[in-house]
Amino acid sequence: MKKIAYSFLATILLLGACKEQIDIETKDANPLLVVEGEVTTEVDSSYVKLSLSTNYFASLEIPIVKTATVTVNGVPFNFVPSQNVYRPASGYVGKTDSVYNLLVSYDNKTYTARTTLERMFRVDSFFQTWKEAEGFLPAGYSISYAGFDSRPQTKYTYFINGYFDTIAQRDSFDNNKVLFDNSQTPVNKPYVFEIPFARFNSGDEYIAIFRSVDKNMNDFIFAYGNQNPNIPGPFQTPPANLPTNITGGGLGYFTGYDVVRWRYKVK
């Protein structure tokens, strides 16, 4: 596979007639707890990572929080020093259509979050179709998947894809975070979707990972993807605060994923 590319429309917000001057003091702000938490349907993949916020312009190592008490639906998540994350006992797996409640106690404060582990739509198969050269795309095979979504609207999916790099002997993933929902695809009937703007050769190994997400996580990923200005050097600006479902004064996210993975070898 030579290249996978996606085009996205940029949303421009025009703010006008702002006359009031606002001063924000951030240098001496107290650090906030930052949560990165996931409950997934893959065995032993669920975790919670805790850290403290730092000054954006300071070149400091991010402080990891190691002494918190963490539970999810009452199940203890214990700190694993070798990974700097909190994990449940071996064998833990999330269940679809379930609500998960996070509780973190740290520094005499309590932080909570709630997420629903939504069920993924069904991915039945992948297949290839020969295509002649068209526009900027060379001749090669397109790859499509056959799916069926019986979930009520609106349900959200977070999708990443890539290929197996035969030189480095490892999986290589595209940087784009693709979000879509089932208001954009057929519901309660089979459909086929072609991976856009991509051509493959015989022997290429294509990789696709689908994750169901709730609306909170969909909005978080969308905001995260839109705050990278790609502006070099001193013209970079600190990122805006991302949306969060962490209560108690924390930042970050806690989410559930139903994960579906596919690998397809082009014939």
N, C-alpha and C positions, 0 to 999 in steps of 0.2 A: 504494500500500500504506500503510495507516494505522499498523499496528503489528505487530511480531513479538515474542511473549513466550514464555518458557519457564519451567516450574516445575521446581524441583529439590528433592529431599528432602535435608535437612541431617542430617549424622551428628554426634551428640553423644557425646563421650568423657567418661565420668565417672571422675575420679581421686580416690580416697579414701584416708584413713588415711596421709597423708604427714606424717611428724613430723620428718624430718631436714631441717635448714636447709642450703641449698646456696648459696654465694656464687660468682658468675661475674664476673670482671673482664674488661671488653671495651674500655675506653677506649684503652688503649695497645697493643692487639693489632696485630700486623703485618698489613698488607694482604695479602689473598689474591688469586690470579689468578682472574678470573671469565670463563668461556668461554660464548659463544653461537655454536653452530656447526650448520650445516645442509647436507646434500647432498640435492638434489632432482632430480626427473626433468624439470624445466623448464630449458631451456638458459640458461646464464649467471645462474642464480639461487642457486647454492651459495656459501656464504661462511663465514668464521669471524670473530667479533668478540671482542676481548680487552680487558678492563678490570681495574681493581683495586678491591677492596672498600673501602668507606669507613665511617666512623662513621654509624650510622643517624640520629643526632640532630644531625649536623653538616650545615650547608647548603653542602656543597662540591660543585664540579663533579666528575663521575665521571672519574677519570684513565683515558685510553685508552692501551693498550699498543701501541706502534708499532714496536718493535724486536725482536719475537720471530721465531723461525724456525718456520714452520708448514707441515706437509705432511699430505696425506690419501692413504693408500695409496701414499706415495712421491711424489705429485704436489705440486709447490710451490704454496702459496697466498701471494701477495705482497701487501704492504700497499698499499692504495689511499687516499691522503691525503684525497681529496675525499669519501670515504664513511666513513672511519675503520674499515674492515674489511679483512680479507685475502681475496683472491679468486684463483682459478686463471686460467689463460690463457683467452681467449675461445673459446667453443664447448663448454665443459665441461658435461657432463650426467651425472647419476647413473643407474645401471642397477638395475632391480628385482632382488630375490632375491640381492643382493650384500652382502657385509660390508665396512664402511668403518672404517679405523683412523686416528684422529687422533693426530698427534705434534706437541707444542708444546715448544720450547726457549726458556726465558726466564730471565734472571737466574741462570744456572748451575743451573737446575732443569729437570726434564723432566716433562711432563704428557701423559697418554695417555687415549684413550677409544675405545670401539668401539660401532658401531651396525649394525643390519641394515636395509637399505632394503626394507621389505616391499612386496609388490605390492598395489595397491588392488583392491577388488572392481569389477565391471563396472556402470556406470550407463548403461542403454540409452536412456532417454528421460525427459522431464518432460511432464506433461499437467495440465489444469485440469478442475475439476468444480464446477458451480454448487451452492451450499449456501444454504439459507434461514437467517435469523437463529436463533442457538441460544445460550442462556445469555448470556455477555458478548460473544460474537462476532457482528458484524453480518452481514447477508446479503452474499454475495460469492463469489468463486471460491477454492476450496482448490487447492493445488498438491501434486502427488505425483510421485515418481520411480519408475520401473521398474528393478529391479536384479537382478543374478545374482552370487552369491558362491560360487566354487568352491574357495576357500582352506580348508585344514583349520582347525578351531577350536584355539586362540582367537586371532583376529587383531583388531587395534584400529584405529579410525578417529577422526580429529579433524575436526570439521565446523564451519564457520562459514557464515552466510548473511546476505543483506541485499538491497538494492534500489538501482536507479539513481535518485538524487535529481535530478529534472528542474529544480528551482529552483537548486540549487548546481552542477548539471551535473557530478556526480561520483558514484562508487559510495559507498554508505553501508552499513556493516556493523553487525550486532547485536553487542553486547558479550559475549554469552554464548559460552563455549567448550564445545561439545557433544562429549562422548565417548561412543562406543558400540562394541560388539564383536559379532562374528558368532555369539556364543552367544545373542544377543537377536534375530537375524534368521535366516530360513531359509538353509540351505546346500545347494548343488547343485540348486536349483530356482528358477524366477523368482518374484519377489515384488514387491509394491507397498507403498510407504511414503508416507503423507501427512504433509507438514510440519505439525506440531501447532500449535494455538492461533494460526492465521494465516488471514486472509482478504485477498483481493486484488481490485482493480478492473481493468476493461479498460484496457489501455495501460500498466499497471504492468510494470516489468522486474525480474524476480526473479533473484538471483545466488546460486549455491551453490558452495562450494569444499570438496572432500573431500581429506583427506590421510591416507594410511596412516601409522601410527606403530608402533614396537615397544613392548613392555610398559614399558620404562624411561621412554620419553617420555610414554606414557599416564599413568603414575603421577606424573610431574613436572607435567603440565598439571593433573591432578586436585588435587594439593597446592597448586599456585599459585592455582587458582580458589577453593580453600577457605580461604585465609589472608587474604582481604580482609574485614575485619570491618565495613566501612562505618561506623565509629565516628568522630564528628567531633572536631576540635581536640585538646585536651590529653589526651583519653582514648584516643587512638590508642596502640597498642602496636607495638613492632618486630616484623617478621615472623619466624616460625620458619625455621630452615634448611630449604631445600627438598632433596629427594632429588637426587643427582647421579651421573652415570656418569663423571665426570672423576677420574682417579687422579693421585697425586702431590701431593695437598694443595690442589687447585683446587676451584672451585665452578662451577655452571652445568650446561650440557647440550651434547651433541653427538648429532645425530639425523639420520635419513634420511626423506624424504617422497616417496611417489609421489603426484603431485598430479593431481586431476581437477577441471576447472572447467566450470560450466554457467551459461548465461544463458537465461532463458525470458521471452518477452514475452507477457503475458496478452492473449488475443484479445477 
